[in-house]
Amino acid sequence: MNIAAFIGSSMLFALFVIVVLFVLINMSSRLALIILLVIPLAFIFVIPDISIAFLSIQQMSLANGLVPVNNFHILLMIWSTLIGVILYTEFLTWYLGKGMRMKKNPDGTIKTGVSAKLDKSVYDAIENFKDILNRKK
Amino acid sequence: MMRLIKLLLLTIVLIAFINSANATSIREEDIWIFQGSYELGIGERAYLEGFTVKLNDISNGTVPTATLLIYSNSVYMEAFEVDAGVNNEHIYDGELKINVVSIENNRISLNIYKHKSELVWVTDIPKTAFKAGDSLSGNDYRITLKAINGSTADLVVRVGEEEYQRTYNSGDYEKFSEDFMINIVYINMDTQEVFIETLKPGAPQIRIDVGNLQESYEPNDYVEYELVVTNNGTIPLHGIILTTECDDGEVELVTQQHSILDPQKKKKFQIRIKPYIEPVTRNITITTSVEGYDYRGNKYNNQIKTEATVNSYISIEKKVTSKEKTSDNPEFGTEQYFQINITVTNKADFQTAVTVTDVLPPEFIPNDIENAEWSMVLAAGETKTIGYFASSTEPGNFTFEPATVAWKDSGETYTMQSNPIEETFHVSGSRVILQKEISSSYMVVGETIDIILKVTNEGDRDIDISFRETIPDELSYVVGEREWHGTLAAGTTKEFRYTVKAERAGEYYLPETELSLTDENGKKENMVSDELFLYIDDAPTEVDDQYYEQTYNQLDASASYPSDTSVADPDITSIEVMKFLVSSFVSLLALIAIVPTFAYLFISRVYK
C-alpha cells in the first residue's frame, strides 16, 4: 500500500463527503444529491486523465488479492452511503412534517417556497399516479 | 770450441761482478714475525707453520709456571718452563719466540713469533728520475737532489722535522724510520739523472667471500658452505682465526686457524652448521669473523653475515601426470585423465600427524575417493606418497593448484603448500551444448512461432550429431529444419530453426529434443534439451466488451502489478467512465430508494 496515495485519496474523499453533508444540512438534500453526482463527473469532464488515474488507484487488495479495492470502489461506497443518508433524511423529514401537519391542519395544505411547491407537485404527481392505480382497480 | 770457452769465462765474470742486491731483498726483513695469539688449556696445542706448541702442565705456585713442549714437524724437540713474570720469553733454536701474556685459571695466553725473512716494505712512490735541484714530497717526507758528483748523488732527505744530508751510490738504500725507506735504484752519469723510489711498510687486508651456498638447506642436513678468505693487502697475514656464530643452529667448528696467508692468496674454510629444527621455513644468520696480524702484531679483522634458508621439517610435493584413456574405455567425452601424486616428508626426529588437502579444478572429479583430504601420521624421517586419479568432465586447458599440508607443533597450526605447478594440462574431447528456444511462449490459435535449436561443440574434436524433432498434435509443422544429421566441427555452433502453427488452444510442454552424439572414436551419447512451456490461446472472434472487462479484472486481480498501489492501465475514455459513474449512481439511488419509496406510499395511503 502506498501510504501517500492512501492519505491523499482519503483527504480528497473526506473533503467530498464534508462538502456534500454541508450542503445537505445547510442548504438542501436535493442539491446535495446533485452535487454527489456532479462533482465526480465534473472532474472527469475537466481533467479526464488525472481523474481516471485517480479513480484507478488500487488502495488495497483484500482476501489474498482476490478483492482489489480501487478508488472507484471507494467512490461507489461513499455514494451508496450518502445516497442512503440523503434519502432517509428526506423521508424522515417528510414523515415527521406530515405528522406535524396532521396535528395542526388536518387538510394538510400549508406549504410555501420553492421546496414546498416542488413537494406539492411531487405529491400531486404521486396522488395522480395513485388515482390511476385506483381507477384501474 | 774456443768460442765456447770464451763465452763460459764471460758468464763467470758477469756473475762474479754483478751486484747481488735486488728489489726483493730490500723489501724483505729478517725479523720476528708475529704468528698469532693463542690461549691454551692443559693438553691443547697451537699449530704453527712447521711447529706445534703444547701446554703440558701448569703449576700454580706463588708465581704460576707452565711447561710447554715444542714439536717440529710433529717430532718432539724440547720442553721448557715459562711464567708470566721475568721468565716470560723463550726462544727456540733462534726460530721461534714464545711470549707469555698471562697464566690464569689453568690457561695460558701466548704470543708466538717466528724468525724469518718476510716481505715488509712496499713501494710508496715508484721509481722517479731526479736531476740536480729536483725534489719529491711524500706522506711525511721530502727528498731533494742537490748534486751528482761522478757516481754518487748528494741528497737532502727531510723526514718529519729531521733533515738528513746523504751521499749515495747506485743501489744504496736507507731506512729512516719504521715507516719510510729510500732506495737509490740507479745513477746515470751520462744524463746526470738519479732514479729514486721510496718504500713504506705494507699492510694486509682481509676479504671474505661466501662460496657454494645453496638456495635452501634441509633441516636434517648440515648448512654447509665455503668461506674464502683472501689477503688483499700487500704483506702476509699471520695468525688467522676464523670464528663462526649462529643463533639458529650449532656450529661444528666455532674457531678455525690458519698460520699465514700471503698477499693475494686465498684460503678456503669449510663452515658446517647443524640448524635447529623449526616448523617454518626461515633464514638463519651466520656471523663469521676473521682476524689476523701483520708482522708487527697489529690486528686486522673483518666480518661477514651469511643468510642461509633452512626449510621446514615437513615438506610436500605434488606431481600431476596426464594419461591417455584406454581405447576400451566406453566413456564419452574427454580423452585424458590425471594421476596426482602428493609426497609428504617428515624430516624431524619426532613423529608428526599431518592433514594433506588437495584442490582440484571445479571441472574435475576424483576417482574412487570421496574427498581430497587425508590425515596421516608421519614417523621421524618418514616419507609417504598419496596417489589418486581424477578426470575432467569437460575438455579444455587446466592448471592445478598446489596441495596443502597442515600440522600442529607446540599448539600452533602450521600449513605449507607444495610448489606451484606451472604446467597447463590440455584435455581433448567433445563437449556439446544444446539450447532450445521459442520465439514466443504465448500464441493464439492459427499463429506461427519459430522453434530454435542451437548446438555448440565446445570441445576440440569433431562430432557427429543427429536429431529429429517431435511435433505435438496441438502444433503443425510449417517450414524449416526439424531434423539433421551431420558433423559439427570443433568450436563451431550450428543453429536450426523451424516454424510451427498453433492448432488447438491449451497449455503445453514442447517435448524435449534428443540429440544423438558420436565422437571420433565411435563412442556414443545422447543429450536432451529442456522442455519448453507454450500457452496457446483461443483466437479472438470479435471485440467483446465482456471479454475485455473480464480480462481487465483478471489482470487486476492477478496481482501482476508489483506494488499494491498501482494504476491499472486505464484503456478507457472519460465518456465511458462518466457513463459508468452515472449508471452506478442511478442504480444505487434506485436500490436505496426502494424502501423509503414504499414506506412513503404506504404512509400516504394510510394517512390520506
Interface residues (C-beta under 8 A of the other chain):
Chain A: M1 N2 A5 F6 L33 L36 L37 P40 L41 I44 F45 P48 S51 I52 A53 L55 S56 I57 Q58 Q59 M60 S61 G65 L66 V67 P68 N70 L75 L76 W79 S80 I83 G84 L87 Y88 E90 F91 W94 Y95 K98 M102 Y123 I126 K130
Chain B: D556 A557 S558 A559 Y561 S563 D564 T565 S566 V567 A568 P570 I572 T573 S574 V577 M578 L581 V582 S584 F585 L588 L589 L591 I592 A593 P596 A599 Y600 L601 I603 S604 R605 Y607
